[in-house]
Each structure stands twice: as C-alpha cells, then as structure tokens.
Amino acid sequence: MSFSSIRRYALLVVALVCLQTHAASYVSHQLTGQALVINTDEGRLTLTALHEGAMEAFYQSHNVKQIQSFARAGEPVSTDVSVQENDKALTFVAPELTAVINKSPLRIDYYQSGQLLLAEEVGLFVQDTVRGFRFRLDENEKLMGGGQRVLGMDRRGHRLPLYNRAHYGYTTESSQMYYSLSAVMSDKKYMLIFDNSANGFMDLGHTDPDVLQFEAVGGRTSYIVIAGQDYPKLIENYVRVTGKQPLPPRWALGNFASRFGYHSEQETRDTVQRFIDKDFPLDAVVLDLYWFGPDIKGHMGNLDWDIGAWPNPAGMMRDLREKGVKTVVITEPFILSNAKTWQSAVDAGALAKDHAGKPRRFDFYFGNTGLVDVFDERANDWFWSFYQRLAEQGVAGWWGDLGEPEVHPADSLHTLDGVTVTGDEIHNAYGHKWAQMVYERTLAMQPDARPFVMMRSGFVGSQRYGMIPWTGDVDRSWGGLKPQVELGLQMSLFGLAYTHSDLGGFAGGEVFDPELYIRWLQFGAFQPVFRPHAQEHIAPEPVFHDASVQDIVRRYIKLRYALMPYHYSLSMQNSLSGMPLMRPLFFEDENNPELLAEKQAFLWGDAFLVKPVTEQAATEVSMPLPGGVWFDYWTGERYQGTQAVTVAAPLERLPVLVRAGSFIPSIAPTQHLDDYSTRELTVTYYHDESVSRAEYTMLEDDGKTPDTLAEGKFETLSMGATATDSELILSFNREGRYQGSPDVRKLTLVIQNLAQQPGAITINGQVMSSVQRQTAWDSQSGTLRITTSWTDSLTVSVK
C-alpha cells in the first residue's frame, strides 16, 4: 500500500472513530422564536431559520470551546417557522427550507420543495483536537467553492486546506492560496457554509468519495445551509445571510497607477502627469511600502511618511485630487521590533501575546516583528489612530497587505470578546476583522464618503465590509494569466464580486512580453477592478511602454470608461442582490456540464460574453455559447448559440460577444470619473429577429454617498424592446432621483442589425424621419442612429 493510500485510510479510520464516539441522541426540544433548541445527551443543538431559505445548525457539545460567528451578518430575518414531531423525528419547517431531525442517532436531512438537498452522515464529530461535520454526497453531484484555488470549476475530489496562505508566483495549479473559503455551492442548488475560522480542511469526496467532510483544530461547531430555486436566487439568499457588498466609490472602477513601488513624492507626481500627458484616463495611484521607508526590509510598522522622500504628502495628495486622482496607501499588520511605533504598540497592548503575556515576537521576511491583534478593540484603537491621521492628510483608500496573516504563529494569543484564543483558532478571520475595523471606522470618520478597502485575505462574509480582494502575487507569465477567470468566478459566487488580478502579472519575468501584457490588460477592461501592478523591474503602467503597446491598451482603458454606465449598474445590482459582475456560463443552462466546467470564458453582466486570450501567439479562440443569438462586439458577426464557436482574436482584439436583445449604455470616456456624467448618453440596442421582447435596467446614483440604495437615492432607467415583423418599439422610462441627476438627457439611440432602412420613425407618436439631422442610417452595417431628448417616458417606433 502506498504512503498516500495509508494516509487516506488512517484519516478515514479517525473519522469513523469520531462518528462512533459522538453520535448524539435526542432528549427534548423547545421552539423559541425562529430557533429550535434540541437538548441531546451530548449537549445542545440549535437550529435557527436565518430567513425563509437558510438555516444555521449550531452544535454545542459539553466542554467544547465555542467562539463567535464570523460568517453571519446580523440577526435572523423574520419568517414563519413550525415544528412537527413523531416518535422518530422532528420536522422544522421554514417557507423555503425544511430540516428533518432524526432523533437517534441525531442526524439532519434538508429538503427544498420536497426534494432532498443535503443530508448529514452523522452530524458533528469531536475527537481530541479535531472537530467537524460529515455530509453525504450524491453520485454525480458537483461542488464549487473553497475560495482561491486553481483546480477547475468543480472542486469535488479534492482535499482543500482551510488556512489562508500566500502562494508567491503561482501559475496553473494551486490548492492553497491567499483567500480560502469554508463554503461550497452544489449544482443541487444549495450552499453550505462552515462557520469556523480555525486551521482545518474541507474534504470534498477525496478521502471518501461519497462524503463531504469539514474538520478543524478548534473554532465554532456550526454550519449554515442555504437553498435557492436557481443560482442567482441562491446567491441572493447567501448574501442575505453573510451580508451584501456596500457600493464602492465609483472611482474604484477606474484605472489605477500601481507598482511595487513608487519611491518618492516626485516619482509619484511625475507618473500621474505622464498618464495625463499621454491621454490615459486615471482615477487612483497606489503607494506600496516605500511611502514609510526607503528599503523593502526594516521599516514595516512605521506607519508614517518617510519625509526624506515624501516632504509634503498632504500637498501631493491635494494636488493629485485636483487632477481627479485619489491616493491609496498600503498598510500591513506587522510592527517590526525596530519600528518607530514598536514601544507605543507594546505600551498600548496592541500586539498578539505569548503565554507569558508579552508580545509574541517572531522573524519573517521583513524583520523581527509582532502582529497587531485586530480581534481586540483596544488594539484597534491604537491601530486606527494611524489610519485616522493619514485620512486627515488626504489618503482616500486603504490597501491591506499580508493579511492572511502571511506569518501567524499557531501559539500566538489574541483577545476576542474578552476571551483568549490562539492564532490557529481564528487565523482565517484575521483579514476579516481587519477589514471590519478599517471599513467601519473610516465610515464613522467620513460618513459622506464610501470607504475603499482592498485586501487579499478574509473569511466568508468579508464583502459586507467593502472588501475588494485580489488574487495575490501571480507569476508574470501566460501560466499566471490562465487561471484568473476561474479565480474571479469562484470568489464571485460567494459574494466577493470585486476579486481581480494584478493586471500584467506581479512576480518575476525576465524581459517585457508585450503580447502577454496587452492580452492581460485587455481582459482587465472587463474585470471588476482595473489595476496593473507588478515588481518594478518591468513597468506595470502602460505609459512607460512604446507607442504600439500604448495605443492598444489606451483603447481598452477608454472602452472601460465609455462603458462605465453599464459597469456601474452591475455594481449597484451586486449591492442590491449579490449578483456577481463576472458570471459563470452555467448560469445560462444549469444542466449543461460543458458550461459548468468552463473556466476561461465568462459573462460580464447579462449582455457580454468574454473569452480572454491566454495562449501565446493565438489569433483565434474557441468558446462554448449559451443559447440565443450572439454578435461579435467588434465586427458584428452573428453566431447562433448552443454550440462551440471560433472567434477571431488578432492582437488588438479581445474576444467579446454581445447577446441579441441587449441594451448597452455608454458615454464619452473622461479623464477621470469625477467628471462622469450621463447627461449625454448613448444606448446601443442589439436587434435580432429571434428576440421579440427584451428589457434592461440601468442604475445610477451620485457615485460617492453611502447608503444611496438603502435610502432610495438612486435612479432606475428602464429600457424595453418589442419587435414584430413590421415594427420595433423601444421604450425608455425613469424612476427616482438623486442629487445631481440630470433633468434631461441627450439620448443617442443606436439600433444594430436592422434588415433594411426604416420607412418611418416616430418618437412619442411624432414622425421624425423628415428631421434628417436627428437620424443617420448605415446600410452596410444595418445601423440606425437617432438623437433625441429623454426626460421621463420615451417611446421610439421604427417601421
């Protein structure tokens, strides 16, 4: 027997021992509000209906230490529940999810609409220092989730470490990365969250092909089951439990200047000016670790400007803001023992402790260090004081790095709710609590501005603190580019919709590869965040490359800005319902295994289908199409769906298709998003005879004020199309207002793919064909262009 086989057998034996030892039995129960409390001979089980389609099972065995929930966003949503009992079982019923609790041995089965979704094999097991759960898997069930991994879309058959850990220079394979998620999504339309932040594993049918097992060295013994009739509803129900992503500031969707890193104030000013001079839109500049020290090592934790290189940071940030450019600075939670702030941190009790009650010191790449205890509010008071001063100087956004934490001794002691916990017990929630501190305190300090919080590690639900994750220190190679769609999709399914990559690749690379760079930045135009970032020996900013590279990249950055009304509507939709910006193709056909496995192509909203070019020297790509009709965005070529197609992809062209029946809003690109306006709006409608009815909703607010959605301070722009053999009717309506919303819009309506020149055009019943300057017809492409005004309701008829 091989070593791996012996190890697998040993793990299975341990699990079976656990099951035999801890199979609890029912004693009594009571229903309290939405919670069914079941007393057992092993302790207590509380089943709580979190809303009509979600339940939490919280096992509290005797003498098993528990900690708080990190995944849950708040109190349960009010819903009706009931309990029925017979000799063998209890049935706990919520409107969209039912739990049947077998009394002896205690075991729970979950049903949706009478169909079995998920079944515990035995429920909780506890053995020495390991605790967890086991669930039965159907034979052909597919599982997505686990966070950042490069394993393919279906992760079944893998044993996944649940321990956030850096994977420097990864390419096409990785089973453990910066952001693990203790959660899965099944193609049976349920999601399962293990609300446990400890060091552990999630075994998705690897050790036992028919069992999903979660195990950890400590932490909370609870899990959450969420059901939904389809994938969008399932995701919506998930974010109702874990929290919705607050809207980022609109400038966060713009172009970033970022590298490792800018060494001085003058270099930063010069770089920003170079973007302006070369006609590249720019909204933010990101300062890496040189802002607080002249070298890579030895300065982490200073948390203040290196005045020699940055003599007037407040003035610099003010001047950049006048040019529409916001400043984002990096911070890390490590305080070196030689840092200017070390003694202050020690005196404030801000660092994780050792067993003697002193700061737990250890060595890592940047020096001898301690770690800020972000679980302790007193420590956060100390840590926040530095953020507050920086914000007062003009810093507009925060970049939290190394927040796994990159090095985290298992025996370091933290204070959580007044209780001492070890590093191993709360490791995976470190970035989560750090983001919470930064987000909530930034918002309290600046209540009229949306926080920007970019971090590379967190936990289930970190999106509710505005977290914008990225995929870490990816290799600057074709192998590094290949997994980025998969990583973005997997994270987006679990609420983390702004997951993005260091465009162009971060680590390594001996010489500049212009083809790789162009292909990666083309993809970036349809990523949630557009941020080229890399080690500085090869410039990550397009403005430092030759004209041939600049001309292609500029086109895509300007395209991103032109499509900002569409992109920003996706952001607002995400904050309302959890619907990702990047969406997997299987959303279109839940029963198509080819689409479920697709990890290279993705939907950008409902309208766009994007397939990044990830092969060197490729001039075409093959992609599976969902049903319907699709048009090449660049050439207008028509494709029938439900088949694989080959699309031309010369170097200057990212393969992008548009769904027939789509409305695409756009504007003239601006230098920065402070100047964003839809007073002059172009809407392109992709007509096709196969689509008799279509609709689209564009959402708009002021782009900066928090709670515009909660307070109804936004505008809904509804667009619809109805087509017959003889007439196409397009309708436009608007509801709601926000401060600064246009009273009247100049609307340029572009209708694509008309079979012939229209004979009559009416707007709100008035014939306009005689007003030639308001219409233009291109017979070669079948495109009609109409210019008019849009105040409230508008109807355009084309015959």
TAVEN-V616432 format. One record per helix or strand. SS is the DSSP state (H for helix, E for strand). FROM is the first residue (numbers start at 1). TO is the last residue. If there is no record, write none. Layout:
SS:FROM:TO
SS:FROM:TO
//
This chain:
H:3:21
E:25:32
E:35:40
E:43:51
E:54:61
E:81:85
E:89:94
E:97:102
E:104:104
E:107:112
E:115:127
E:130:136
E:143:147
E:150:150
E:159:162
E:170:170
E:174:174
E:180:186
E:190:194
E:200:204
E:211:216
E:222:227
H:231:242
H:250:253
E:255:258
E:260:260
H:265:277
E:284:287
H:289:292
H:313:322
E:326:332
E:334:336
H:342:347
E:351:351
E:353:353
E:359:359
E:362:364
E:367:372
H:377:393
E:397:401
E:413:416
E:419:422
H:423:445
E:453:455
H:462:465
E:467:468
E:470:470
E:474:475
H:478:482
H:484:492
E:500:500
E:503:503
E:507:507
H:514:524
E:530:532
E:535:535
H:542:544
H:547:562
H:564:577
E:582:583
H:585:587
H:593:597
E:601:604
E:608:611
E:620:625
E:629:632
E:638:640
E:643:648
E:655:659
E:663:666
H:673:675
E:680:686
E:693:700
E:715:723
E:728:735
E:745:752
E:761:763
E:766:767
H:772:774
E:775:778
E:783:790
E:794:798
//
